[in-house]
Amino acid sequence: MFGTYEKFNLIRATFARRGASQFIIEDFYNPGQLRMGGYRGGDPHLSSDFLLDIKPLINNIPVAYSYFCDEASLSILPDACCSEVEFALTNKGHMRVRGEGAGLRLELRSAIGGGARAFRGCYALPDGSGWEADFGKHGKLFFDILQGSFGACSVYNDEKNEYEAAIFDFLPDAETCGFEAAIHEYGSRSIESFGEYELFDDLIESNRADFAEFCKIYRDAPSEYKEVAKYAAWTVWSHVSSTTGKLVEPVIFWQNSLITTAAAWQQSYNAMAMLNDPTEAWRMICTLFNYQDEQTGRLPGMLRAQGGSMGMQPPFQGFALDHIRRQIGDDFLTDDECKRMYPKWVKWTNYWTTYRNAGRGDDVTSLLSPHETGWDDASNFKDGFPAEDPNNMAFLVLMFEGAARLAIGCGKHSEAEAWQARAEKLTQTLIDDYWDGEKFATKVKGKNVDAMSLACYQPIILGKRLPQHIIDKVAEKLTTEGEWLTEIGLASESMKSELVTFGISFVCGRVVGPQNMILTVGLNAAGKNKEAEMIAKRYCDQAPREGLILGFAPYDYFPLTGENAPDQPPPILTDGWPWSSWPANCVLTMLGSVIGK
């Protein structure tokens, strides 16, 4: 799927697999150089001290190479001879590597400034079972040599009080001309005996089978989208975490190399596509509730192996649950699950109506940050905060309805009726107070914000709960060429707006996967199926052309002025440039629920 001479390489994607805590990526600043890393330390690979250059050896000398990888293994092919080094990942805390006619060097090189700052030392275990290398907060590696020989070399700088170099060589056996090893990754504990390893070829086939099994949780994509559906499923599969550190159950990382983070609401994005496995979909919706603040009910905005951070993300879980229920019903909500989740769901819902209440005496909320609605730099927040945002309130309507459904499963029918009544009342408030005849308007200090953000139409997620004249107007706005609609999907800011930018900004002009998914699912729920499908196809047609990146620039110029748009920035922390599971799960949702449905 990815390789030196393939359409896409590992600069935009990582070679990884479900449940593995290690990955391999190509160096953006040194194309052709593969690097091995991991997410235990929590550092993005662009600034991490824990990255090892991968160098095949011929006669103990590093040589140039090309590579190819699919879901099962990664092959490195030295340019000058018929030899190969092959990596295969596992979900058992280690990776496997073998070579035929070649050796392998792993050389630690910090992303910034070079050197080997993360290195703490390496030694051979007294029993001769292998070598252990310590990398501080990034954990340890244990090199178990199954065939061939191993050597380690390091250089320490007394003046800098840090290592300048750390090199690990795997050398082929003199008779067989091959080597094989297992590289275990773990924390501060000592390595435990693993036991017998499976045959390398069997491991490759088990990886392929695991991916095929994972793909079954998604509906079959239309025939013309089979390839992009595979890429999208692989991207999600390769971002499923292990249960390392403080991750008590698997989550799906947004990125597993640049930003090794599971976003709270993104777990629900993943759930929306998993329609063939509603139990897993429901688990994904519930994942972040494992880290809920008992006192306030708040969920962490981000989750990493190091724990949860208390930033804020919107209450997306109700929208995800509503989508799944409309698509496949809700038999997966057993009475036991309702009893388990109802108190948690209520606490999270009440967090918003308590700590973000606008003070009107009802359920209208007033936000303090754009992150609380998911539109980080949208123009509907240009007048500042606190802001009464219709998007957040639309999410709350669906949280209320979700609470009603869970209450029924608990036998709390009067509470269910109360939740449903609140949902209907807040919906009517949105219509009466926030629909201005053309859009849903954010309010600051009681005044409508004059904005041209795509966010002004996101309450279409309420579907047929809205009156037909609003549904018709939203569909009209979203299908008018040259405003929000572009050749590659919906832009996050109108092309007629003076605020449009295609650079580092997240949602003020780019065509972004989550917004296209949300709006098309909403249009579909409102009965505007043809309009939804047209928009979804435009976005899904773009993905195989440029990859599953988070935000596309729809033009290389600004339509309003005709001026050339600046070049896109390289991958940095605030930019969605690399392939990530977020646009991947959005594509899978549109393929499974919008296109051809």
Secondary structure, DSSP 8 states (H G I E B T S, - for coil): -EETTSSS-TTTS-B--TT-SEEEEE-TTSTT-EEEEESTT---TTT-S-EEEEEEEETTEE--EEEEE-SS-EEEEETTSS-EEEEEE-SSSEEEEEEES-EEEEEE--TTT-S-TT--EEEE-TTSS-EEEE-GGG-EEEEEEEESEEEEEEEEETTTTEEEEEEEEEE--TTT-EEEEEEEEE-SS----------HHHHHHHHHHHHHHHHTTS----GGGHHHHHHHHHHHHTTB--S-TT-SS--B-SBSSSSBBEEHHHHHHHHHH-TT-HHHHHHHHHGGGGG--TTT----SEEETTEEE------THHHHHHHHHHHH-STT--HHHHHHHHHHHHHHHHHHHHHSB-SSSSS-B-BSSGGGTT-TT-GGGTT-SSBB-HHHHHHHHHHHHHHHHHHHHTT-HHHHHHHHHHHHHHHHHIIIIIB-SSSB--EETTEE----BGGGGGGGGGGGGS-HHHHHHHHHHHTSBTTTEETTEEBSB-TT-TT---SS-SSSSSEEHHHHHHHHHHHHHTT-HHHHHHHHHHHHHHHHHH-S-SEE-S-SB-TTT--B------S-TT---S--HHHHHHHHHHHHHTTT-
